[in-house]
Amino acid sequence: MRRTGQAPPPPAPAAALEGPDGRSPVAGGGRSGRRDTLRTEFAFELPRGYVDETGAVHRTGVMRLATARDELVPLRDDRVRENTAYLSVVLIARVVTRIGTIDDIHPGVIEDLFASDLAFLQDFYRRINAEGHTRAAVTCPSCDEEFAVDLAGGRLGES
């Protein structure tokens, strides 16, 4: 038996599938017909900053969402097998795409971060991958007022 009818339209080119911000939309869209986009990259500002070999300080950067591969591949790394604490260094190096003007992020760059910056990136990683956002609940030490701070934003006290 042969069916007749129009052939389905060809798939849209990749550019047509991107949202207004250049990211791919997530399936669905709800009743409004609006297509939601999945945010996969998050900007951050390091507390101290990465100091490169010339002495320049790089404070801003971008971290992308982790994939299953990002979490599995470091487990095969010999440095991680010898010292499990090194796992976070390799993992963070895989998901940070830029620090300042440096685009080649590798474990050596992450090793040279100040401890407070590494701790910040570990917490930032956990927030965007486990919780899906970069906000943190804080309490003012003077007035006990509770409010949320966006860790991806500027430094505390700046607007």
C-alpha positions as CSV (number, residue, x, y, z in Angstrom):
1,M,0.0,0.0,0.0
2,R,1.3,3.4,-1.0
3,R,0.5,6.6,0.8
4,T,0.2,9.8,-1.0
5,G,0.6,13.3,0.3
6,Q,3.1,16.0,0.8
7,A,6.6,15.1,2.0
8,P,7.4,16.6,5.4
9,P,9.3,19.9,5.2
10,P,13.1,19.7,5.4
11,P,14.6,20.4,8.8
12,A,15.3,24.1,9.4
13,P,18.9,25.3,9.2
14,A,20.7,25.5,12.5
15,A,20.6,29.3,12.6
16,A,16.8,29.3,12.4
17,L,16.7,27.0,15.4
18,E,18.5,29.5,17.6
19,G,16.8,31.9,20.0
20,P,17.2,35.6,19.9
21,D,20.3,35.3,22.1
22,G,22.0,32.8,19.8
23,R,21.2,29.8,22.0
24,S,19.2,26.8,21.0
25,P,15.6,26.7,22.3
26,V,14.3,24.1,24.7
27,A,11.4,22.0,23.5
28,G,8.0,23.1,24.7
29,G,7.1,26.7,24.9
30,G,3.9,26.4,26.9
31,R,0.6,27.9,26.0
32,S,1.9,31.3,25.0
33,G,3.8,29.8,22.1
34,R,7.0,31.4,23.4
35,R,10.1,29.2,23.0
36,D,12.2,29.1,26.1
37,T,16.0,29.0,25.9
38,L,18.4,27.0,28.0
39,R,21.1,29.1,29.5
40,T,24.3,27.1,29.2
41,E,27.0,29.8,30.0
42,F,27.3,31.9,33.2
43,A,29.6,34.9,33.7
44,F,31.4,35.3,36.9
45,E,33.8,37.6,38.7
46,L,36.6,36.0,40.8
47,P,37.1,37.4,44.3
48,R,40.9,38.0,43.8
49,G,41.6,37.2,40.2
50,Y,44.0,35.1,38.2
51,V,47.5,36.5,37.8
52,D,49.1,35.5,34.5
53,E,52.8,35.2,33.8
54,T,53.1,38.9,32.9
55,G,51.5,40.0,36.2
56,A,48.1,41.0,34.6
57,V,45.1,40.2,36.8
58,H,42.1,38.6,35.2
59,R,38.9,38.7,37.2
60,T,35.9,38.0,34.9
61,G,35.2,34.8,33.2
62,V,32.6,32.3,31.9
63,M,31.7,28.9,33.0
64,R,29.4,26.5,31.0
65,L,27.1,23.9,32.3
66,A,28.8,20.5,32.8
67,T,28.0,17.4,30.7
68,A,28.1,13.8,31.9
69,R,31.4,13.5,30.0
70,D,32.9,16.4,31.9
71,E,32.3,14.5,35.2
72,L,33.4,11.1,33.9
73,V,36.6,11.9,31.9
74,P,38.5,13.3,34.9
75,L,38.1,9.9,36.7
76,R,40.4,8.4,34.1
77,D,43.1,11.1,34.7
78,D,46.2,9.7,36.4
79,R,46.6,12.8,38.5
80,V,43.0,12.2,39.9
81,R,43.7,8.5,40.5
82,E,46.8,9.5,42.5
83,N,45.1,12.3,44.4
84,T,41.3,12.5,44.4
85,A,41.4,16.1,45.6
86,Y,42.7,16.9,42.1
87,L,39.3,16.0,40.6
88,S,38.0,19.5,41.2
89,V,40.9,21.1,39.4
90,V,40.5,19.0,36.3
91,L,36.7,19.3,36.4
92,I,36.8,23.1,36.8
93,A,39.4,23.4,33.9
94,R,36.9,21.5,31.6
95,V,34.0,23.8,32.3
96,V,35.6,27.3,32.6
97,T,35.8,28.6,29.0
98,R,37.5,31.9,29.7
99,I,39.2,33.9,32.5
100,G,39.8,37.5,31.5
101,T,41.4,37.4,28.0
102,I,42.6,33.8,28.5
103,D,40.7,31.3,26.4
104,D,43.0,28.3,26.9
105,I,41.9,27.1,30.3
106,H,43.7,23.9,31.4
107,P,44.5,22.4,34.9
108,G,47.7,24.4,35.1
109,V,45.7,27.7,35.0
110,I,43.3,26.4,37.7
111,E,46.3,25.3,39.8
112,D,47.6,28.8,39.8
113,L,44.4,30.4,41.1
114,F,44.3,31.7,44.7
115,A,42.6,29.2,47.0
116,S,39.7,31.6,47.5
117,D,39.1,31.8,43.8
118,L,39.2,28.0,43.4
119,A,36.6,27.7,46.3
120,F,34.5,30.4,44.6
121,L,34.5,28.4,41.3
122,Q,33.7,25.1,43.0
123,D,30.7,26.7,44.7
124,F,29.7,28.4,41.4
125,Y,29.9,25.0,39.6
126,R,27.7,23.4,42.2
127,R,25.1,26.2,42.0
128,I,24.7,26.3,38.3
129,N,24.8,22.5,37.8
130,A,22.9,21.3,40.8
131,E,20.7,24.2,41.7
132,G,20.3,25.8,38.2
133,H,20.9,29.4,39.3
134,T,23.7,31.6,40.7
135,R,21.8,33.2,43.6
136,A,22.8,32.7,47.2
137,A,20.6,33.6,50.3
138,V,22.5,35.8,52.7
139,T,21.7,37.7,55.9
140,C,23.0,41.2,56.7
141,P,25.2,40.9,59.8
142,S,24.1,44.4,61.0
143,C,20.3,44.3,60.7
144,D,19.6,40.5,60.2
145,E,17.7,41.3,57.0
146,E,17.6,38.3,54.6
147,F,18.1,38.8,50.9
148,A,19.5,37.1,47.8
149,V,22.7,37.9,46.0
150,D,23.5,36.9,42.5
151,L,27.0,35.4,42.5
152,A,27.4,36.0,38.8
153,G,26.9,39.7,39.2
154,G,29.3,42.4,40.3
155,R,31.1,42.7,43.5
156,L,29.2,43.2,46.8
157,G,28.2,46.8,47.3
158,E,28.3,47.7,43.6
159,S,25.3,48.3,41.5
